[in-house]
Amino acid sequence: MFKNTLTLAVAASALLAAAPAMAQDTGATIGFIGGFTGPIESLTPPIFAGAELVVSQVNEQGGILGGDLTLVSADGACDATAAAAAADRVINTDNVVAVVGALCTGETIGAFNGSGLSGNVVFVSPASSAPALTTLEDNDLVYRTTPSDALQGVKMADLLIAKGINDIAITYVNNDYGKGFADALSAAFTAAGGTVAANVAHEEGKADYRAELGNLVASQNLVVLAYANASGNTILRQAVESGNFTTYVGGDGMVGDDLLSGIDAAAVEGLIATRAGAPTGESVDLYNAFTAEGFTANATYAPRPMTRPSSWPSPSKKTARPTAKASRPRCATSRPLRAKPSAPANGPRPRN
């Protein structure tokens, strides 16, 4: 899921290097496909702002290929079918030479398979983190700037075990992101000696998840792998109302101010979440250079070390919510990570 201006600047910059010069006489046009509507609609605008920032900076410095760099956008709605239509428009009508996006993994796969592969168009996603992207037959055209949820699942398992949480119940949104994340977490948590008491998929867009929650009560430690302003919020609210859970855990898709809409923050005090990023390092240095020039980035995934969304409750000393270190998933990075890097010795390749 994906979500900050710095990462988008990286993705857009990578596309500039990949863009062929033949699409137009001077300058170049790149596309942006993201979920302006749908379950990540609150996270998409800041990402798009990052792409716009890079375009403006390129043009301020003289443009590209003898002309201006132009950015066109289309709504992929975090949906494979909508994304395919969006890709058809930007590739076959707007004639883009490359695409920033998409954001949700299924959205990226749908967009690329729809028109990207046949059009031989480079895609760089700043947010698609599901392991399914690792095995996509893409002719080396699909890249990303975020680590895989194969890594995020391991890091979440490590964090929970370190906090003394030895059993969990997982519910995940039934798509590439949720399924891949849940599989990685379940495998790593079990391997570390923990017990996955329940592992239940749920469909996006429902008003009532009480039946799913009823199948998760075997553990009081509820892990929700979904989206903050969609099923994640609804499930968390109804879980609190049920009184069956004492600890709440979420992945990066749950990090956002919308998560607590309609929920008493005190009821989920100490909520644990993982997201990518590093408190120090090259990406943070680049971000700080922006802020030194008066640039303000206050989106959820701006690389502010050890911070939480403003609406979240301040964690107590007992349940302080740490963020993952530099090896965490979906980290803001100063250069793109190839979607198909070499596999580490004992684990899946870190591409989403």
GUPA-942680 format. One record per residue (C-alpha): residue number from 1; x, y, z. Coordinates in Angstrom, 2 decimals. Layout:
GUPA-942680
+------+---------+---------+---------+
: kelo :      px :      py :      pz :
+------+---------+---------+---------+
:  NUM :       X :       Y :       Z :
...
+------+---------+---------+---------+
END
This chain:
GUPA-942680
+------+---------+---------+---------+
: kelo :      px :      py :      pz :
+------+---------+---------+---------+
:    1 :    0.00 :    0.00 :    0.00 :
:    2 :    1.07 :    1.90 :   -0.40 :
:    3 :    2.78 :    6.48 :    0.21 :
:    4 :    5.10 :    9.41 :    0.48 :
:    5 :    6.34 :   12.19 :   -1.69 :
:    6 :    9.99 :   11.24 :   -1.41 :
:    7 :    9.37 :    7.69 :   -2.55 :
:    8 :    7.26 :    8.97 :   -5.44 :
:    9 :   10.02 :   11.33 :   -6.44 :
:   10 :   12.30 :    8.30 :   -6.58 :
:   11 :    9.83 :    6.36 :   -8.72 :
:   12 :    9.30 :    9.25 :  -11.11 :
:   13 :   13.03 :    9.86 :  -11.38 :
:   14 :   13.61 :    6.20 :  -12.23 :
:   15 :   11.05 :    6.43 :  -15.01 :
:   16 :   12.82 :    9.41 :  -16.54 :
:   17 :   15.90 :    7.32 :  -17.03 :
:   18 :   13.83 :    4.57 :  -18.65 :
:   19 :   11.67 :    6.74 :  -20.92 :
:   20 :   12.36 :    6.31 :  -24.64 :
:   21 :   12.68 :    9.45 :  -26.72 :
:   22 :   10.59 :    8.25 :  -29.64 :
:   23 :    7.12 :    8.87 :  -28.24 :
:   24 :    7.12 :   12.59 :  -29.10 :
:   25 :    9.40 :   15.04 :  -30.87 :
:   26 :   10.48 :   16.87 :  -27.73 :
:   27 :    9.85 :   16.33 :  -24.04 :
:   28 :    8.14 :   13.28 :  -22.62 :
:   29 :    4.86 :   12.29 :  -21.03 :
:   30 :    4.62 :    9.86 :  -18.14 :
:   31 :    1.49 :    8.48 :  -16.53 :
:   32 :    0.38 :    8.04 :  -12.94 :
:   33 :   -2.10 :    5.30 :  -12.03 :
:   34 :   -3.35 :    5.13 :   -8.45 :
:   35 :   -6.39 :    4.63 :   -6.25 :
:   36 :   -7.91 :    8.12 :   -6.24 :
:   37 :  -11.15 :    6.35 :   -5.33 :
:   38 :  -11.58 :    3.13 :   -3.40 :
:   39 :   -9.96 :    1.75 :   -0.26 :
:   40 :   -6.73 :    3.80 :   -0.39 :
:   41 :   -8.19 :    7.09 :   -1.59 :
:   42 :   -6.83 :    8.96 :    1.43 :
:   43 :   -3.29 :    7.72 :    0.76 :
:   44 :   -3.13 :    8.36 :   -2.98 :
:   45 :   -3.13 :   12.19 :   -3.18 :
:   46 :    0.17 :   12.63 :   -1.28 :
:   47 :    1.81 :   10.04 :   -3.54 :
:   48 :    0.56 :   11.85 :   -6.60 :
:   49 :    1.86 :   15.11 :   -5.12 :
:   50 :    5.30 :   13.52 :   -4.99 :
:   51 :    5.15 :   12.73 :   -8.70 :
:   52 :    3.98 :   16.27 :   -9.43 :
:   53 :    6.88 :   17.62 :   -7.37 :
:   54 :    9.45 :   15.73 :   -9.41 :
:   55 :    7.89 :   16.85 :  -12.69 :
:   56 :    7.99 :   20.49 :  -11.61 :
:   57 :   11.61 :   20.16 :  -10.53 :
:   58 :   12.62 :   18.57 :  -13.84 :
:   59 :   10.93 :   21.35 :  -15.80 :
:   60 :   12.45 :   24.06 :  -13.60 :
:   61 :   15.84 :   22.64 :  -14.52 :
:   62 :   15.25 :   22.74 :  -18.26 :
:   63 :   12.93 :   19.82 :  -18.90 :
:   64 :   13.82 :   16.60 :  -20.66 :
:   65 :   14.68 :   15.63 :  -24.24 :
:   66 :   14.47 :   19.22 :  -25.38 :
:   67 :   11.02 :   19.90 :  -23.95 :
:   68 :    8.82 :   19.70 :  -20.89 :
:   69 :    8.05 :   16.64 :  -18.85 :
:   70 :    4.28 :   16.12 :  -18.67 :
:   71 :    2.37 :   14.03 :  -16.14 :
:   72 :   -1.11 :   12.60 :  -16.76 :
:   73 :   -3.07 :   10.65 :  -14.17 :
:   74 :   -5.79 :    8.03 :  -14.13 :
:   75 :   -7.81 :    6.37 :  -11.38 :
:   76 :   -7.00 :    2.69 :  -10.86 :
:   77 :   -9.32 :    2.51 :   -7.82 :
:   78 :   -7.13 :   -0.20 :   -6.21 :
:   79 :   -8.84 :   -2.59 :   -8.60 :
:   80 :   -7.39 :   -4.70 :  -11.41 :
:   81 :  -10.26 :   -4.07 :  -13.86 :
:   82 :  -10.35 :   -0.32 :  -13.28 :
:   83 :   -6.58 :   -0.19 :  -13.52 :
:   84 :   -6.59 :   -2.00 :  -16.85 :
:   85 :   -8.93 :    0.66 :  -18.22 :
:   86 :   -6.74 :    3.39 :  -16.73 :
:   87 :   -3.63 :    1.91 :  -18.32 :
:   88 :   -5.35 :    1.63 :  -21.69 :
:   89 :   -6.13 :    5.33 :  -21.55 :
:   90 :   -2.74 :    6.64 :  -20.50 :
:   91 :   -0.77 :    4.26 :  -22.75 :
:   92 :   -2.91 :    4.11 :  -25.89 :
:   93 :   -4.55 :    7.56 :  -25.80 :
:   94 :   -2.14 :    9.78 :  -23.88 :
:   95 :    0.87 :    7.89 :  -25.30 :
:   96 :    2.90 :    7.89 :  -22.09 :
:   97 :    6.41 :    6.46 :  -22.26 :
:   98 :    6.32 :    5.11 :  -18.69 :
:   99 :    3.99 :    4.79 :  -15.72 :
:  100 :    4.36 :    5.67 :  -12.04 :
:  101 :    2.19 :    3.04 :  -10.42 :
:  102 :    0.05 :    1.51 :   -9.76 :
:  103 :   -0.32 :    1.44 :   -5.97 :
:  104 :   -2.27 :   -1.63 :   -4.84 :
:  105 :   -0.59 :   -4.78 :   -6.12 :
:  106 :   -3.63 :   -6.14 :   -7.96 :
:  107 :   -4.05 :   -2.70 :   -9.48 :
:  108 :   -0.46 :   -2.74 :  -10.75 :
:  109 :   -0.75 :   -6.25 :  -12.16 :
:  110 :   -4.07 :   -5.43 :  -13.85 :
:  111 :   -2.73 :   -2.23 :  -15.36 :
:  112 :    0.46 :   -3.81 :  -16.61 :
:  113 :   -1.17 :   -6.93 :  -18.03 :
:  114 :   -3.88 :   -4.78 :  -19.61 :
:  115 :   -1.69 :   -2.53 :  -21.76 :
:  116 :    1.77 :   -2.25 :  -20.25 :
:  117 :    3.13 :   -5.58 :  -21.42 :
:  118 :    1.86 :   -5.29 :  -24.99 :
:  119 :    2.95 :   -1.65 :  -25.14 :
:  120 :    6.41 :   -2.41 :  -23.75 :
:  121 :    5.94 :    0.32 :  -21.13 :
:  122 :    8.01 :    0.58 :  -17.95 :
:  123 :    6.06 :    0.61 :  -14.65 :
:  124 :    7.56 :    1.74 :  -11.33 :
:  125 :    5.29 :    1.31 :   -8.32 :
:  126 :    5.97 :    3.14 :   -5.05 :
:  127 :    3.54 :    0.99 :   -3.10 :
:  128 :    2.80 :   -2.46 :   -4.54 :
:  129 :    4.17 :   -4.75 :   -1.88 :
:  130 :    2.51 :   -8.16 :   -2.34 :
:  131 :    4.86 :  -11.07 :   -3.04 :
:  132 :    2.72 :  -11.85 :   -6.12 :
:  133 :    4.56 :   -9.13 :   -8.02 :
:  134 :    7.79 :  -11.06 :   -7.62 :
:  135 :    6.74 :  -13.76 :  -10.06 :
:  136 :    4.92 :  -11.51 :  -12.54 :
:  137 :    5.91 :  -12.28 :  -16.14 :
:  138 :    6.89 :   -8.72 :  -16.98 :
:  139 :    9.76 :   -8.85 :  -19.49 :
:  140 :   11.77 :   -6.85 :  -16.93 :
:  141 :    9.44 :   -3.86 :  -17.26 :
:  142 :    7.95 :   -3.69 :  -13.73 :
:  143 :    9.90 :   -2.18 :  -10.84 :
:  144 :    9.06 :   -0.89 :   -7.39 :
:  145 :   10.58 :    1.30 :   -4.72 :
:  146 :    9.08 :   -0.60 :   -1.79 :
:  147 :   10.13 :   -3.89 :   -0.20 :
:  148 :    7.89 :   -6.92 :   -0.35 :
:  149 :    5.38 :   -7.97 :    2.26 :
:  150 :    7.40 :  -11.17 :    2.37 :
:  151 :    9.72 :   -8.99 :    4.45 :
:  152 :    7.01 :   -7.07 :    6.29 :
:  153 :    5.44 :  -10.33 :    7.44 :
:  154 :    8.75 :  -11.47 :    8.93 :
:  155 :    9.33 :   -8.13 :   10.63 :
:  156 :    5.84 :   -8.06 :   12.09 :
:  157 :    6.29 :  -11.61 :   13.43 :
:  158 :    9.63 :  -10.65 :   14.98 :
:  159 :    8.09 :   -7.58 :   16.58 :
:  160 :    5.13 :   -9.45 :   18.08 :
:  161 :    7.28 :  -12.25 :   19.49 :
:  162 :    9.66 :   -9.66 :   20.95 :
:  163 :    6.69 :   -7.98 :   22.67 :
:  164 :    5.65 :  -11.27 :   24.29 :
:  165 :    2.67 :  -11.90 :   22.01 :
:  166 :    2.68 :  -15.64 :   21.40 :
:  167 :   -0.70 :  -16.20 :   19.76 :
:  168 :   -2.60 :  -14.17 :   17.18 :
:  169 :   -5.75 :  -14.21 :   15.07 :
:  170 :   -5.35 :  -12.78 :   11.57 :
:  171 :   -7.94 :  -11.31 :    9.25 :
:  172 :   -6.81 :  -10.06 :    5.86 :
:  173 :   -8.44 :   -8.34 :    2.92 :
:  174 :   -8.92 :  -10.93 :    0.22 :
:  175 :   -6.59 :   -9.59 :   -2.46 :
:  176 :   -2.93 :   -9.93 :   -3.44 :
:  177 :   -1.80 :   -7.56 :   -0.70 :
:  178 :   -3.77 :   -9.12 :    2.15 :
:  179 :   -3.20 :  -12.75 :    1.17 :
:  180 :    0.53 :  -12.34 :    0.55 :
:  181 :    1.03 :  -10.43 :    3.79 :
:  182 :   -1.00 :  -12.93 :    5.84 :
:  183 :    0.88 :  -15.89 :    4.40 :
:  184 :    4.25 :  -14.32 :    5.17 :
:  185 :    3.23 :  -13.34 :    8.70 :
:  186 :    1.68 :  -16.73 :    9.48 :
:  187 :    4.74 :  -18.64 :    8.29 :
:  188 :    7.22 :  -16.42 :   10.12 :
:  189 :    5.19 :  -16.26 :   13.34 :
:  190 :    4.78 :  -20.03 :   13.44 :
:  191 :    8.46 :  -20.58 :   12.67 :
:  192 :    9.34 :  -18.32 :   15.61 :
:  193 :    7.29 :  -20.48 :   17.97 :
:  194 :    4.04 :  -18.51 :   17.94 :
:  195 :    0.54 :  -19.85 :   17.35 :
:  196 :   -1.79 :  -18.57 :   14.63 :
:  197 :   -5.11 :  -19.39 :   16.25 :
:  198 :   -7.18 :  -18.23 :   13.27 :
:  199 :   -6.49 :  -16.89 :    9.79 :
:  200 :   -9.61 :  -15.57 :    8.06 :
:  201 :   -9.99 :  -13.71 :    4.77 :
:  202 :  -12.57 :  -10.96 :    4.43 :
:  203 :  -14.01 :   -9.18 :    1.42 :
:  204 :  -13.62 :   -5.44 :    0.96 :
:  205 :  -16.63 :   -3.12 :    1.07 :
:  206 :  -18.90 :   -4.85 :    3.59 :
:  207 :  -20.76 :   -2.96 :    6.30 :
:  208 :  -20.69 :   -5.83 :    8.79 :
:  209 :  -17.74 :   -8.07 :    9.66 :
:  210 :  -19.13 :   -9.52 :   12.88 :
:  211 :  -19.34 :  -13.01 :   11.41 :
:  212 :  -15.66 :  -12.92 :   10.47 :
:  213 :  -14.77 :  -11.55 :   13.91 :
:  214 :  -16.71 :  -14.39 :   15.52 :
:  215 :  -14.30 :  -16.80 :   13.84 :
:  216 :  -11.29 :  -14.97 :   15.27 :
:  217 :  -11.98 :  -15.14 :   19.00 :
:  218 :   -9.54 :  -17.99 :   19.60 :
:  219 :   -6.96 :  -15.30 :   20.31 :
:  220 :   -7.38 :  -11.93 :   22.00 :
:  221 :   -4.59 :  -10.52 :   19.84 :
:  222 :   -6.19 :   -9.39 :   16.58 :
:  223 :   -4.10 :   -8.70 :   13.48 :
:  224 :   -5.92 :   -6.78 :   10.75 :
:  225 :   -4.23 :   -6.66 :    7.34 :
:  226 :   -6.42 :   -4.28 :    5.39 :
:  227 :   -6.85 :   -0.57 :    4.56 :
:  228 :   -7.32 :    2.19 :    7.10 :
:  229 :  -10.20 :    3.98 :    5.40 :
:  230 :  -12.02 :    0.85 :    4.24 :
:  231 :  -12.47 :   -2.61 :    5.77 :
:  232 :   -9.68 :   -2.01 :    8.26 :
:  233 :  -11.59 :    0.76 :    9.99 :
:  234 :  -14.87 :   -1.18 :   10.01 :
:  235 :  -13.29 :   -4.34 :   11.38 :
:  236 :  -11.38 :   -2.49 :   14.07 :
:  237 :  -14.49 :   -0.60 :   15.16 :
:  238 :  -16.61 :   -3.73 :   15.36 :
:  239 :  -13.83 :   -5.65 :   17.10 :
:  240 :  -13.70 :   -2.96 :   19.79 :
:  241 :  -17.48 :   -3.10 :   20.14 :
:  242 :  -17.36 :   -6.88 :   20.59 :
:  243 :  -15.04 :   -6.72 :   23.60 :
:  244 :  -13.36 :   -9.98 :   22.52 :
:  245 :   -9.91 :   -8.57 :   21.85 :
:  246 :   -7.32 :   -6.80 :   23.96 :
:  247 :   -4.47 :   -6.18 :   21.52 :
:  248 :   -4.77 :   -4.78 :   18.01 :
:  249 :   -2.13 :   -5.06 :   15.30 :
:  250 :   -2.06 :   -3.71 :   11.75 :
:  251 :    0.22 :   -3.57 :    8.74 :
:  252 :    1.18 :   -0.55 :    6.70 :
:  253 :   -2.22 :   -0.37 :    5.04 :
:  254 :   -3.69 :    0.38 :    8.47 :
:  255 :   -1.43 :    3.37 :    9.11 :
:  256 :   -3.50 :    6.49 :    8.57 :
:  257 :   -5.63 :    9.04 :   10.37 :
:  258 :   -8.80 :    7.52 :    8.90 :
:  259 :   -8.23 :    4.30 :   10.84 :
:  260 :   -9.77 :    5.69 :   14.02 :
:  261 :  -12.79 :    7.33 :   12.44 :
:  262 :  -15.72 :    6.48 :   14.70 :
:  263 :  -13.48 :    4.71 :   17.22 :
:  264 :  -12.60 :    5.85 :   20.73 :
:  265 :   -8.81 :    6.17 :   20.60 :
:  266 :   -8.54 :    5.09 :   24.23 :
:  267 :  -10.11 :    1.74 :   23.33 :
:  268 :   -7.18 :    0.84 :   21.07 :
:  269 :   -4.39 :    2.44 :   23.06 :
:  270 :   -1.14 :    0.66 :   22.36 :
:  271 :   -2.22 :   -0.43 :   18.88 :
:  272 :    0.80 :   -1.94 :   17.13 :
:  273 :    1.51 :   -1.29 :   13.48 :
:  274 :    4.35 :   -1.82 :   11.05 :
:  275 :    5.31 :    0.37 :    8.17 :
:  276 :    8.48 :    0.84 :    6.20 :
:  277 :   11.02 :    3.53 :    6.79 :
:  278 :   14.17 :    4.21 :    8.70 :
:  279 :   14.81 :    6.72 :   11.49 :
:  280 :   18.15 :    7.52 :    9.89 :
:  281 :   19.79 :    6.99 :    6.55 :
:  282 :   20.06 :    8.36 :    3.05 :
:  283 :   16.33 :    8.69 :    2.45 :
:  284 :   15.85 :   10.65 :    5.66 :
:  285 :   18.78 :   12.91 :    4.75 :
:  286 :   17.15 :   13.66 :    1.40 :
:  287 :   13.86 :   14.40 :    3.11 :
:  288 :   15.54 :   16.71 :    5.60 :
:  289 :   17.17 :   18.57 :    2.71 :
:  290 :   13.68 :   19.25 :    1.35 :
:  291 :   12.39 :   20.53 :    4.68 :
:  292 :   15.42 :   22.77 :    5.08 :
:  293 :   14.24 :   24.55 :    1.92 :
:  294 :   10.81 :   25.16 :    3.40 :
:  295 :    9.18 :   22.12 :    1.80 :
:  296 :    6.51 :   20.56 :    4.01 :
:  297 :    5.61 :   16.89 :    3.70 :
:  298 :    3.10 :   15.82 :    6.33 :
:  299 :    1.53 :   12.79 :    4.69 :
:  300 :    1.23 :    9.55 :    6.63 :
:  301 :    4.30 :    8.02 :    5.05 :
:  302 :    6.61 :   11.02 :    5.05 :
:  303 :    9.89 :    9.72 :    6.54 :
:  304 :    9.58 :   11.23 :    9.98 :
:  305 :   11.36 :    8.88 :   12.36 :
:  306 :    9.32 :    7.10 :   15.01 :
:  307 :    6.09 :    9.02 :   14.50 :
:  308 :    2.42 :    8.06 :   14.38 :
:  309 :   -0.62 :    9.58 :   12.64 :
:  310 :   -1.84 :   12.61 :   14.54 :
:  311 :   -5.20 :   11.10 :   15.49 :
:  312 :   -3.69 :    7.97 :   17.00 :
:  313 :   -3.56 :    7.63 :   20.78 :
:  314 :   -0.22 :    8.18 :   22.43 :
:  315 :    1.00 :    4.70 :   23.35 :
:  316 :    1.59 :    3.93 :   26.97 :
:  317 :    5.04 :    3.01 :   28.23 :
:  318 :    3.93 :   -0.61 :   28.41 :
:  319 :    2.60 :   -0.77 :   24.87 :
:  320 :    4.77 :    1.74 :   23.04 :
:  321 :    4.39 :    1.15 :   19.32 :
:  322 :    7.84 :    0.83 :   17.78 :
:  323 :    8.34 :    1.21 :   14.07 :
:  324 :   10.50 :   -1.18 :   12.15 :
:  325 :   14.11 :   -0.37 :   11.45 :
:  326 :   15.84 :    0.12 :    8.12 :
:  327 :   15.15 :   -3.44 :    7.05 :
:  328 :   11.41 :   -3.01 :    7.40 :
:  329 :    9.01 :   -3.43 :    4.54 :
:  330 :    7.95 :   -0.67 :    2.27 :
:  331 :   10.68 :    1.72 :    3.26 :
:  332 :   11.21 :    5.11 :    1.72 :
:  333 :   14.35 :    4.64 :   -0.28 :
:  334 :   16.61 :    6.93 :   -2.22 :
:  335 :   16.84 :    4.59 :   -5.17 :
:  336 :   14.44 :    2.07 :   -6.66 :
:  337 :   14.54 :   -1.56 :   -5.64 :
:  338 :   14.25 :   -3.92 :   -8.58 :
:  339 :   11.05 :   -5.86 :   -8.46 :
:  340 :   12.94 :   -9.10 :   -9.08 :
:  341 :   16.17 :   -8.93 :   -7.07 :
:  342 :   18.21 :  -11.99 :   -6.24 :
:  343 :   16.65 :  -14.10 :   -3.52 :
:  344 :   18.28 :  -13.97 :   -0.10 :
:  345 :   19.82 :  -17.20 :    1.12 :
:  346 :   16.89 :  -18.20 :    3.33 :
:  347 :   13.81 :  -16.41 :    2.17 :
:  348 :   11.69 :  -15.05 :   -0.69 :
:  349 :   12.90 :  -12.33 :   -2.95 :
:  350 :   12.11 :   -8.89 :   -1.53 :
:  351 :    9.85 :   -7.75 :   -4.27 :
:  352 :    6.18 :   -7.20 :   -3.96 :
+------+---------+---------+---------+
END
